[in-house]
Amino acid sequence: MTNQHIVIVGTGFAGLGMAIRLKQAGFHDFTILEQGDEVGGTWRDNHYPGAACDIESQLYSFSFEPNPAWTSEYPPQQEILRYLIHCADKYGIRPHIRFRCAATAARYEDHSGTWEVTTSDGTSITCRSLIAACGGLSRPAIPSLAGLSSFAGKVFHSARWDHAFSLSGKRVAVIGTGASAIQIVPAIAPQVGTLHLYQRTPPWIIPKRNRRFSEAQRSRYQEHPLLQKLARLLCYLRHELAGFGFVVEPKLLALLSRLVRHYIARSIPDPALRAKLTPSYTLGCKRILLSNDYYPALCRPNVELVTSAIAEVTPTGIRCADGTERALDAIILATGFAAADVVAPFPIQGRAGIQLHDAWKDGAEAYLGTTIAGFPNLFLIVGPNTGLGHSSMVYMIESQIAYIQSALATMHKDKLSTVEVKSDIQARYNQEIHERLGRTVWSSGCSSWYHTQSGKNTTLWPGFTFEFRRRTSQFRKDDYQLTSR
């Protein structure tokens, strides 16, 4: 058994950002557990054809580590992964990482005020503070489809893409029409024999202004970092302005929805197909997607949009509720992630034996998306209600990192053994959050991955990102139960 002051789980933007800021603040006694064999989190795992970011590169990077080498407005997966690898190397994080070592469970020891974290390699680590930086997009959501296990062809999730399997000339089904599907379909449609896209609800899609950065522009950013900071600021302000329609006055999105309907009409000549692809719910209620090539891909002669519900998967294909069965060689599950139900993908036991899944049986809750009553010295990054519908998650991640840094610095300065958010503080905070969520576009009646099965929105932040930054700028001891060493 080893004893480390801090354990971080995950090496995506959240885990790496936390580790870098800890080192810069003088905290060097920490270990990072990573289940994969490289850093990168979501951007390591999601390497499907066409994978790219839908937030501009200027904003989808650490504020303290601008990247003048981005080649385009919306960088592809490989560039983002290279950026994260660069950050790990530049800031000396690799010596702290235990690769191919997943956290399998964590238990708080009341008598010692420490956490014991067990790992997939059979060892355990005792730490004073545990930081779960696993992210909300770490566990693929596998749909419960009758007969799926009986299918004789190839089946894989978009986040577990099998590049060894050739799709060339194959009969392929893509299940789902979310953010990954609208990137996958245009990328694979030209090479497959036939592509059947199974849609339950059409997404709202707007054009993607993905301009490439010239060599001269990249050189200017390299030579004059303030220019890139200005570009980042302008990008940030533009996204915050768009937030008015999401969190203040959803009616403002009505104008955009009319423009998007014109975009659909221009892109889809066939009126029957256009009707299937036109959403009936309020724009913004589900995640708004960006693409220039999704609609053209659906107009290809080898692509079919299927809107009849899936009745069952057979050994040779998929049979729908209308009785039609389509023969298939491969099924790709573009069904997203289990983001709304839990944050940490391993069992966590807090004070007095309370299990996190029991504490969250009515939906995940935390204070500022970061700390949980009953779980001393446990900190979450990208915890409940920190997700966004209008801006960059990296901004939210950096806000939480600063808050956790402030908490750890307070513990060190005041010689505190534990900090635990007060249950009444957490309850009041969550009551406020959900009252505000009820007035946003995300409560306008659609069903989305933002909500649990019971309908509780445990995913999204109901305001502007600068408000979250302000509220997490300083650790407030009055909100916590404190134990001295």
C-alpha positions as CSV (number, residue, x, y, z in Angstrom):
1,M,0.0,0.0,0.0
2,T,1.3,3.4,-1.0
3,N,0.4,6.7,0.7
4,Q,-0.1,9.8,-1.5
5,H,-1.5,13.1,-0.5
6,I,-3.7,13.4,-3.6
7,V,-5.1,10.9,-6.1
8,I,-6.5,12.1,-9.4
9,V,-8.5,9.8,-11.6
10,G,-8.4,10.5,-15.4
11,T,-6.0,12.2,-17.8
12,G,-8.4,14.2,-20.0
13,F,-8.6,18.0,-19.9
14,A,-9.9,17.7,-16.3
15,G,-7.2,15.4,-14.9
16,L,-4.3,17.0,-16.8
17,G,-5.4,20.5,-16.0
18,M,-5.7,19.7,-12.3
19,A,-2.3,18.1,-12.2
20,I,-0.6,21.0,-14.0
21,R,-2.2,23.5,-11.7
22,L,-1.2,21.5,-8.6
23,K,2.4,21.4,-9.7
24,Q,2.4,25.1,-10.4
25,A,1.0,25.7,-6.9
26,G,3.7,23.6,-5.3
27,F,1.8,20.4,-4.7
28,H,3.9,17.5,-6.0
29,D,2.7,14.6,-3.9
30,F,0.0,13.3,-6.2
31,T,-0.7,10.2,-8.3
32,I,-2.9,10.0,-11.4
33,L,-4.7,6.8,-12.3
34,E,-5.4,6.3,-16.0
35,Q,-7.1,3.2,-17.3
36,G,-5.7,3.7,-20.8
37,D,-2.2,3.6,-22.1
38,E,-2.0,7.3,-23.1
39,V,-3.4,10.5,-21.8
40,G,-6.3,12.2,-23.5
41,G,-9.6,10.9,-22.0
42,T,-12.5,11.4,-24.4
43,W,-10.1,12.5,-27.2
44,R,-8.0,9.4,-26.9
45,D,-11.1,7.1,-26.9
46,N,-13.2,8.7,-29.6
47,H,-11.1,8.2,-32.7
48,Y,-14.0,7.3,-35.0
49,P,-13.9,8.6,-38.6
50,G,-14.7,12.3,-38.8
51,A,-14.2,12.9,-35.0
52,A,-13.7,16.6,-34.3
53,C,-14.6,19.3,-31.8
54,D,-17.7,21.4,-32.1
55,I,-16.3,24.3,-30.1
56,E,-13.7,26.6,-31.7
57,S,-10.1,25.6,-31.0
58,Q,-9.3,29.0,-29.5
59,L,-11.7,28.3,-26.7
60,Y,-11.2,24.6,-26.5
61,S,-7.8,24.7,-24.9
62,F,-6.3,25.7,-21.6
63,S,-6.1,29.4,-21.0
64,F,-2.6,29.0,-19.7
65,E,-1.4,27.0,-22.7
66,P,-2.6,28.6,-26.0
67,N,-1.9,26.6,-29.1
68,P,-0.9,28.8,-32.1
69,A,-0.5,25.6,-34.2
70,W,-4.3,24.8,-34.6
71,T,-4.9,24.2,-38.3
72,S,-8.6,25.0,-38.3
73,E,-11.4,26.7,-36.4
74,Y,-12.8,23.3,-35.3
75,P,-9.8,20.9,-34.8
76,P,-10.0,17.2,-35.5
77,Q,-9.6,14.6,-32.8
78,Q,-6.0,13.9,-33.7
79,E,-5.0,17.5,-33.1
80,I,-6.7,17.8,-29.8
81,L,-5.1,14.5,-28.6
82,R,-1.6,15.8,-29.7
83,Y,-2.3,19.0,-27.8
84,L,-3.1,17.1,-24.6
85,I,0.0,14.9,-25.0
86,H,2.0,18.1,-25.5
87,C,0.6,19.5,-22.2
88,A,1.4,16.3,-20.3
89,D,5.0,16.4,-21.6
90,K,5.6,20.1,-21.3
91,Y,4.5,20.3,-17.6
92,G,6.2,17.1,-16.5
93,I,3.0,15.2,-15.6
94,R,3.9,11.7,-16.9
95,P,6.0,10.7,-13.9
96,H,2.8,11.0,-11.8
97,I,0.7,8.8,-14.0
98,R,0.0,5.1,-13.6
99,F,-1.1,4.0,-17.0
100,R,-3.3,0.9,-17.6
101,C,-4.4,1.3,-14.0
102,A,-8.1,2.1,-13.4
103,A,-9.7,3.1,-10.1
104,T,-12.1,0.3,-9.3
105,A,-13.4,1.5,-6.0
106,A,-12.8,4.2,-3.3
107,R,-13.7,4.0,0.4
108,Y,-13.4,6.8,3.0
109,E,-11.9,5.7,6.3
110,D,-13.7,7.5,9.1
111,H,-11.0,6.8,11.7
112,S,-8.1,8.2,9.7
113,G,-9.9,10.7,7.5
114,T,-8.3,9.3,4.4
115,W,-9.5,7.6,1.2
116,E,-8.4,4.1,0.2
117,V,-8.5,3.7,-3.6
118,T,-8.3,0.2,-5.0
119,T,-7.1,-0.2,-8.6
120,S,-7.3,-2.7,-11.4
121,D,-3.7,-3.9,-10.9
122,G,-4.6,-5.2,-7.5
123,T,-2.9,-2.5,-5.4
124,S,-4.5,0.2,-3.3
125,I,-3.5,3.8,-2.6
126,T,-4.2,5.8,0.6
127,C,-4.7,9.5,0.0
128,R,-5.9,12.6,1.9
129,S,-7.9,14.0,-1.0
130,L,-9.5,12.2,-4.0
131,I,-10.2,14.1,-7.2
132,A,-12.5,12.3,-9.7
133,A,-11.7,13.8,-13.1
134,C,-13.3,11.0,-15.1
135,G,-15.7,13.3,-17.1
136,G,-19.3,12.7,-18.1
137,L,-18.4,11.1,-21.4
138,S,-16.3,8.2,-20.2
139,R,-18.8,5.4,-20.2
140,P,-20.4,4.4,-23.5
141,A,-24.2,4.0,-23.4
142,I,-25.1,0.6,-24.9
143,P,-28.8,0.5,-25.9
144,S,-31.0,-2.3,-24.6
145,L,-31.9,-3.9,-27.9
146,A,-33.6,-7.3,-28.0
147,G,-31.3,-9.8,-29.7
148,L,-28.3,-7.5,-30.0
149,S,-26.0,-10.3,-28.6
150,S,-27.3,-12.7,-31.3
151,F,-26.1,-10.6,-34.2
152,A,-23.5,-12.6,-36.2
153,G,-21.9,-9.6,-37.8
154,K,-19.7,-6.9,-36.3
155,V,-20.9,-4.6,-33.4
156,F,-19.1,-1.8,-31.8
157,H,-19.7,1.5,-30.1
158,S,-18.5,4.8,-31.7
159,A,-16.2,5.3,-28.7
160,R,-14.6,1.8,-29.2
161,W,-14.1,2.0,-32.9
162,D,-12.5,-1.0,-34.5
163,H,-10.2,0.2,-37.2
164,A,-9.2,-3.3,-38.1
165,F,-12.7,-4.0,-39.4
166,S,-13.0,-2.8,-43.0
167,L,-16.3,-1.1,-43.8
168,S,-15.6,-1.1,-47.6
169,G,-18.6,-2.4,-49.5
170,K,-20.3,-3.6,-46.3
171,R,-24.0,-3.3,-45.3
172,V,-23.8,-1.0,-42.3
173,A,-26.3,0.3,-39.7
174,V,-25.6,3.3,-37.6
175,I,-27.9,3.6,-34.6
176,G,-28.3,7.1,-33.3
177,T,-28.3,10.6,-34.7
178,G,-26.4,12.6,-32.1
179,A,-23.1,14.4,-32.1
180,S,-20.9,11.4,-33.1
181,A,-23.4,10.0,-35.7
182,I,-23.4,13.3,-37.7
183,Q,-19.6,13.1,-38.0
184,I,-19.5,9.3,-38.7
185,V,-22.1,9.1,-41.4
186,P,-20.5,11.6,-43.9
187,A,-17.1,10.0,-43.2
188,I,-18.1,6.4,-44.0
189,A,-20.9,6.8,-46.5
190,P,-18.6,7.0,-49.5
191,Q,-16.9,3.7,-48.7
192,V,-19.7,1.4,-47.4
193,G,-22.0,-0.5,-49.7
194,T,-25.2,0.6,-48.0
195,L,-25.7,2.6,-44.9
196,H,-28.9,2.5,-42.8
197,L,-29.2,5.3,-40.3
198,Y,-31.7,4.5,-37.5
199,Q,-33.1,7.8,-36.1
200,R,-35.4,8.1,-33.1
201,T,-35.5,12.0,-33.0
202,P,-33.9,14.3,-35.6
203,P,-31.4,16.8,-34.2
204,W,-31.2,20.5,-34.9
205,I,-28.2,21.0,-37.1
206,I,-26.6,24.3,-38.1
207,P,-23.8,24.9,-40.6
208,K,-20.2,24.6,-39.4
209,R,-18.0,27.6,-40.3
210,N,-14.8,25.6,-40.2
211,R,-12.3,27.9,-41.8
212,R,-8.6,26.8,-42.0
213,F,-5.9,28.9,-40.4
214,S,-3.2,30.0,-42.9
215,E,0.5,29.5,-42.2
216,A,0.7,33.3,-41.9
217,Q,-2.1,33.5,-39.3
218,R,-0.5,30.7,-37.2
219,S,2.9,32.5,-37.4
220,R,1.2,35.8,-36.2
221,Y,-0.3,33.9,-33.2
222,Q,3.1,32.4,-32.5
223,E,4.9,35.8,-32.6
224,H,2.2,37.8,-31.0
225,P,0.4,35.8,-28.3
226,L,-1.9,38.7,-27.4
227,L,-3.5,38.4,-30.8
228,Q,-4.5,34.8,-29.9
229,K,-5.7,35.9,-26.5
230,L,-7.9,38.5,-28.2
231,A,-9.3,35.9,-30.6
232,R,-10.1,33.7,-27.6
233,L,-11.8,36.5,-25.8
234,L,-14.0,37.4,-28.8
235,C,-14.9,33.8,-29.3
236,Y,-15.8,33.5,-25.6
237,L,-18.0,36.6,-25.7
238,R,-19.8,35.4,-28.8
239,H,-20.7,32.1,-27.1
240,E,-21.9,33.9,-23.9
241,L,-24.1,36.1,-26.0
242,A,-25.7,33.0,-27.5
243,G,-26.3,31.8,-24.0
244,F,-29.1,34.4,-23.6
245,G,-31.4,32.2,-25.7
246,F,-30.6,29.1,-23.6
247,V,-30.8,30.4,-20.0
248,V,-32.6,33.8,-20.1
249,E,-35.1,34.0,-22.9
250,P,-35.7,30.8,-25.0
251,K,-38.0,32.7,-27.4
252,L,-34.8,34.3,-28.8
253,L,-34.0,30.9,-30.3
254,A,-37.2,31.1,-32.5
255,L,-35.4,33.3,-35.1
256,L,-32.5,30.9,-35.3
257,S,-34.9,28.0,-35.7
258,R,-36.5,29.7,-38.8
259,L,-33.0,30.1,-40.3
260,V,-32.2,26.5,-39.6
261,R,-35.4,25.4,-41.3
262,H,-34.3,27.3,-44.4
263,Y,-31.0,25.5,-44.2
264,I,-32.8,22.1,-44.0
265,A,-35.0,23.1,-47.0
266,R,-31.9,24.1,-49.1
267,S,-30.0,20.9,-48.2
268,I,-32.8,18.3,-48.6
269,P,-34.7,18.5,-51.9
270,D,-36.8,15.4,-51.2
271,P,-39.9,16.7,-49.2
272,A,-40.5,13.3,-47.5
273,L,-36.9,13.0,-46.3
274,R,-37.0,16.7,-45.3
275,A,-40.0,16.0,-43.1
276,K,-38.2,13.2,-41.3
277,L,-35.2,15.4,-40.6
278,T,-37.1,18.4,-39.3
279,P,-37.3,18.5,-35.5
280,S,-40.7,19.1,-33.8
281,Y,-39.2,20.3,-30.5
282,T,-37.8,23.7,-29.5
283,L,-34.3,24.4,-30.9
284,G,-31.8,24.1,-28.1
285,C,-33.8,21.7,-26.0
286,K,-31.4,19.0,-27.2
287,R,-27.8,19.6,-28.0
288,I,-27.5,21.8,-31.2
289,L,-25.1,20.1,-33.6
290,L,-22.8,21.5,-36.3
291,S,-22.2,20.0,-39.7
292,N,-21.9,21.0,-43.4
293,D,-21.8,17.4,-44.8
294,Y,-24.5,15.5,-42.8
295,Y,-27.5,16.4,-44.9
296,P,-25.6,15.9,-48.2
297,A,-24.6,12.4,-47.0
298,L,-28.2,11.5,-46.3
299,C,-29.0,12.4,-49.9
300,R,-26.6,9.8,-51.3
301,P,-28.3,6.8,-53.1
302,N,-26.6,4.2,-50.8
303,V,-27.8,5.9,-47.6
304,E,-31.3,5.3,-46.1
305,L,-32.8,7.1,-43.1
306,V,-34.9,4.7,-41.0
307,T,-37.4,6.2,-38.6
308,S,-39.4,3.1,-37.7
309,A,-38.5,1.9,-34.2
310,I,-36.2,-1.0,-33.8
311,A,-38.1,-4.1,-32.8
312,E,-35.2,-6.5,-32.5
313,V,-31.8,-7.4,-33.7
314,T,-31.6,-10.7,-35.5
315,P,-28.6,-12.8,-36.3
316,T,-28.5,-11.3,-39.8
317,G,-29.7,-7.8,-39.3
318,I,-32.3,-5.4,-37.7
319,R,-36.1,-5.8,-37.8
320,C,-38.2,-2.7,-37.3
321,A,-41.6,-2.2,-35.8
322,D,-43.1,-1.9,-39.3
323,G,-42.0,-5.4,-40.1
324,T,-39.1,-4.5,-42.4
325,E,-35.9,-6.4,-41.8
326,R,-32.6,-5.2,-43.2
327,A,-29.7,-7.5,-43.7
328,L,-26.4,-6.1,-42.3
329,D,-22.7,-6.9,-41.9
330,A,-22.0,-4.4,-39.2
331,I,-23.9,-2.3,-36.5
332,I,-22.3,0.9,-35.2
333,L,-23.7,2.1,-31.9
334,A,-23.5,5.9,-32.1
335,T,-25.6,6.1,-28.9
336,G,-23.6,8.5,-26.8
337,F,-22.7,8.1,-23.1
338,A,-24.3,7.5,-19.7
339,A,-23.7,11.2,-18.7
340,A,-26.8,12.0,-16.6
341,D,-26.8,9.2,-14.1
342,V,-23.3,9.2,-12.4
343,V,-20.1,11.0,-12.6
344,A,-17.4,8.6,-11.3
345,P,-17.5,5.2,-13.1
346,F,-16.5,3.2,-10.0
347,P,-18.1,2.6,-6.6
348,I,-17.4,5.3,-4.0
349,Q,-18.2,4.8,-0.3
350,G,-18.2,7.9,1.8
351,R,-18.5,8.7,5.5
352,A,-20.4,6.2,7.7
353,G,-20.5,3.7,4.8
354,I,-22.8,5.7,2.5
355,Q,-22.5,4.7,-1.1
356,L,-22.5,7.4,-3.8
357,H,-25.0,5.5,-5.9
358,D,-27.4,5.5,-2.9
359,A,-26.8,9.2,-2.2
360,W,-27.6,9.8,-5.9
361,K,-30.6,7.4,-6.2
362,D,-32.9,10.4,-7.0
363,G,-30.3,12.0,-9.4
364,A,-26.8,13.2,-9.0
365,E,-26.3,16.3,-6.9
366,A,-23.2,18.2,-5.7
367,Y,-22.3,21.7,-4.5
368,L,-20.9,23.7,-7.3
369,G,-20.7,20.4,-9.2
370,T,-17.6,19.7,-7.1
371,T,-18.2,18.5,-3.5
372,I,-20.8,16.2,-2.0
373,A,-22.2,16.1,1.5
374,G,-21.1,12.8,3.2
375,F,-18.0,12.5,1.1
376,P,-15.1,14.5,2.8
377,N,-12.2,15.6,0.7
378,L,-13.8,14.2,-2.5
379,F,-13.7,16.6,-5.4
380,L,-15.4,16.2,-8.8
381,I,-14.5,17.9,-12.0
382,V,-17.3,18.0,-14.6
383,G,-19.6,16.9,-11.8
384,P,-23.4,17.3,-11.7
385,N,-24.9,20.4,-13.4
386,T,-21.6,21.7,-14.8
387,G,-22.3,20.8,-18.5
388,L,-23.0,23.5,-21.1
389,G,-25.2,23.9,-24.1
390,H,-23.6,27.1,-25.4
391,S,-19.9,27.3,-24.6
392,S,-16.6,25.4,-23.9
393,M,-16.3,22.8,-21.1
394,V,-12.7,23.7,-20.8
395,Y,-13.7,27.0,-19.3
396,M,-15.9,25.2,-16.7
397,I,-13.1,22.7,-16.0
398,E,-10.6,25.5,-15.3
399,S,-13.1,27.1,-12.9
400,Q,-13.5,23.9,-10.9
401,I,-9.7,23.4,-10.9
402,A,-9.2,26.8,-9.4
403,Y,-11.9,26.0,-6.7
404,I,-10.3,22.7,-5.8
405,Q,-6.9,24.4,-5.7
406,S,-8.3,27.0,-3.3
407,A,-9.8,24.2,-1.1
408,L,-6.5,22.4,-1.0
409,A,-4.5,25.5,-0.2
410,T,-7.0,26.4,2.6
411,M,-6.5,22.9,4.0
412,H,-2.8,23.2,3.9
413,K,-2.7,26.8,5.4
414,D,-5.2,26.1,8.2
415,K,-3.9,22.6,8.9
416,L,-7.3,21.0,8.1
417,S,-7.7,17.2,7.9
418,T,-11.0,17.2,6.1
419,V,-13.5,19.5,4.4
420,E,-17.0,18.4,3.8
421,V,-19.8,20.5,2.3
422,K,-22.7,21.1,4.7
423,S,-25.8,19.2,3.6
424,D,-28.1,22.2,3.9
425,I,-25.7,24.3,1.8
426,Q,-25.8,21.6,-0.9
427,A,-29.6,21.2,-0.7
428,R,-30.2,25.0,-1.1
429,Y,-27.8,25.2,-4.0
430,N,-29.4,22.4,-5.8
431,Q,-32.9,23.8,-5.2
432,E,-31.8,27.0,-6.8
433,I,-30.2,25.2,-9.7
434,H,-33.3,23.2,-10.6
435,E,-35.6,26.1,-10.2
436,R,-33.5,28.0,-12.7
437,L,-33.3,25.0,-15.0
438,G,-37.1,24.9,-15.1
439,R,-37.0,28.3,-16.9
440,T,-34.4,27.3,-19.5
441,V,-34.9,25.9,-23.0
442,W,-33.8,22.5,-21.8
443,S,-37.1,22.2,-19.9
444,S,-39.2,22.9,-23.0
445,G,-40.5,19.4,-23.3
446,C,-38.0,17.2,-25.2
447,S,-36.3,14.1,-24.0
448,S,-32.5,14.2,-24.1
449,W,-29.3,12.8,-22.6
450,Y,-29.2,15.8,-20.3
451,H,-31.9,14.1,-18.2
452,T,-32.1,11.0,-16.1
453,Q,-34.7,8.4,-16.8
454,S,-36.9,10.1,-14.2
455,G,-36.6,13.4,-16.0
456,K,-34.2,15.2,-13.7
457,N,-31.6,17.4,-15.5
458,T,-28.4,16.5,-13.7
459,T,-26.1,17.6,-16.5
460,L,-26.4,21.3,-17.3
461,W,-25.4,24.6,-15.7
462,P,-28.4,26.9,-15.9
463,G,-26.5,30.2,-16.3
464,F,-23.6,32.0,-18.0
465,T,-20.1,30.6,-17.5
466,F,-18.8,33.8,-16.0
467,E,-21.3,33.3,-13.1
468,F,-19.9,29.9,-12.5
469,R,-16.4,31.2,-12.6
470,R,-17.3,33.9,-10.0
471,R,-19.0,31.4,-7.7
472,T,-16.0,29.0,-7.8
473,S,-13.3,31.7,-7.6
474,Q,-12.8,31.2,-3.8
475,F,-13.3,28.3,-1.4
476,R,-15.7,29.4,1.3
477,K,-15.0,27.7,4.6
478,D,-18.4,28.7,6.0
479,D,-20.0,26.3,3.5
480,Y,-18.1,23.4,4.9
481,Q,-17.7,21.3,8.0
482,L,-14.0,21.4,8.9
483,T,-11.8,19.0,10.8
484,S,-8.4,20.0,12.1
485,R,-5.4,17.7,11.9
